[in-house]
């Protein structure tokens, strides 16, 4: 379970670093802050796991859910196409 948790955290960390590096100067502050917090959180999970912390099943499910959302990317997070936004 520990290895799965570390793998999910590594996926989120890598996706977060990639997202932060690809932001344009016009990216809104809430989006920047969200990706920064997500990336810092993933790094903290990695450090906690390497220090011997053990995740619970709900933690593991949450981390893999976040990793799946990070892998889906912005196109995968489109919930509504009203108003021509897709």
Buried (B, 14 or more C-beta within 10 A) or exposed (E): EEEEBBBBBBBBBBBBBEBBEEEEEEEEEEEEEEBEEBBEBBBEBBEBBEEEEEBEEEBBEBBBEBBEBBEEEEEEEEEEEEEEEE
